[in-house]
Amino acid sequence: MDFAHDQVTLDLTTQVRKFVDDVVIPAEPTLDEQLAADPDNWGTQPIVRELQAQARELGLWNLFLPGDPAVTGAAGLTNLQYAAVAEITGWSPRLAPEALNCAAPDTGNMEVLNDFGTPEQKNRWLKPLLNSEIRSAFCMTEPDVASSDATNIGTLITRDGDDYVISGRKWWSTGAMNPEAEIFIVMGKTDPNAERHRQQSMILVPRDTPGVTVVRPLTVFGYNDRDHGGHAEVLFEDVRVPATNLIGAEGDGFAIAQARLGPGRIHHCMRALGMGERALSLAIERANSRRAFGRSLSEQGVIREWIAESRIQLESLRLLVLKTAWLMDTVGNRAAMTEIQSIKIAVPRAVQEIIDRAIQIFGGAGVSDDTPLAALYAGVRTLRIADGPDEVHLNSLGKAQLRL
């Protein structure tokens, strides 16, 4: 196993680090000001467009998408190369991924279209997504069933002549509040009587199709993620789209979902490491500058232990993330499933603990909006549920180990 960064990675991370430190993080207050001035605007804010223009000029664009750059128009990085880049964007998770056009749910949706879409679907939807001319949403989770088991999904996709008719209710549909999200990828059942993992399909539903209703935004600990389009409850009532909007074949939906969520899980973990590093950096700065009971916090034994524990966790989990990325590149996602599940469980849990320690060091300021810690905590806590809760992955990983 070789995790050493090649020259491409070294050059790219230097560029991204400078861009995030010098341009993106200083722009975070501007994003807050623009959102506060127009709280009902779920579109892309002007500062995001400015940063995207700068990133594109620097060549820091669509770095997440592997494959031949001549075909995809993306950077063509491996998972191992992208891991180092994604970690840096985690220092500003609200702004940096979107600035580089590497933000969920568009990344996963672009991967689905790239890997499974027809030439017509790619031309109509993938191309403008790669150019950030539009945004997208992913509609899988439902309020009425335990969606951690994707086979529970109740939304129906029924064939009717040359069309499909979609009926159902979704929620936690990331990006759907953004009016620039012109296309929704919807997962539903095309054949409820088929074999359990062949009942589901995925289909493209344009936002303006009659019968599509974005019901309401959903918040996470009070944060509404307006900056990237938020999460929404979406109702599909007899929504009719052409049969050519089906992604892949009928019954491919579960397999496509697994293919989509694998890279998505590792991208989340990469960025979470960056979130942990920023929290630790803030904690160290606070500990060195704050005094209590006649001495600095950094002289308190418990603070030193917290800082040490955080450093150990970040270094250990970074190695596991890099190993996972390397395996995905060399033997494929299926063979790397043990590692993918391991980081999906371990990284968000550890980073949540690291951010929690930083909040404790900051005291009351840590739970306020005067620091990014509260928002970082809300984001990483969500990752313990998103793309499958810890318990599902622990159960699956345990079963696989017991079969060894």
Sequence and secondary structure as in RCSB ss.txt:
>XXXX:A:sequence
MDFAHDQVTLDLTTQVRKFVDDVVIPAEPTLDEQLAADPDNWGTQPIVRELQAQARELGLWNLFLPGDPAVTGAA
GLTNLQYAAVAEITGWSPRLAPEALNCAAPDTGNMEVLNDFGTPEQKNRWLKPLLNSEIRSAFCMTEPDVASSDA
TNIGTLITRDGDDYVISGRKWWSTGAMNPEAEIFIVMGKTDPNAERHRQQSMILVPRDTPGVTVVRPLTVFGYND
RDHGGHAEVLFEDVRVPATNLIGAEGDGFAIAQARLGPGRIHHCMRALGMGERALSLAIERANSRRAFGRSLSEQ
GVIREWIAESRIQLESLRLLVLKTAWLMDTVGNRAAMTEIQSIKIAVPRAVQEIIDRAIQIFGGAGVSDDTPLAA
LYAGVRTLRIADGPDEVHLNSLGKAQLRL
>XXXX:A:secstr
      HHHHHHHHHHHHHIIIIIHHHHHHHHHHHHHSTT  S  HHHHHHHHHHHHHT  STT  S HHHHSS 
   HHHHHHHHHHHTTSTTTHHHHTT  TTHHHHHHHHHHH  HHHIIIIIHHHHTTSSEEEEE   TTS TTSG
GG   EEEEETTEEEEEEEEEEEETTTSTTEEEEEEEEES TTS GGGSEEEEEEETTSTTEEEEEEE BTTB  
GGGT EEEEEEEEEEEEGGGEESSTT HHHHHHHHHHHHHHHHHHHHHHHHHHHHHHHHHHHHH EETTEEGGGS
HHHHHHHHHHHHHHHHHHHHHHHHHHHHHHT TTTTHHHHHHHHHHHHHHHHHHHHHHHHHHGGGGGSTTSSHHH
HHHHHHHHTTTTS HHHHHHHHHHHHHT 
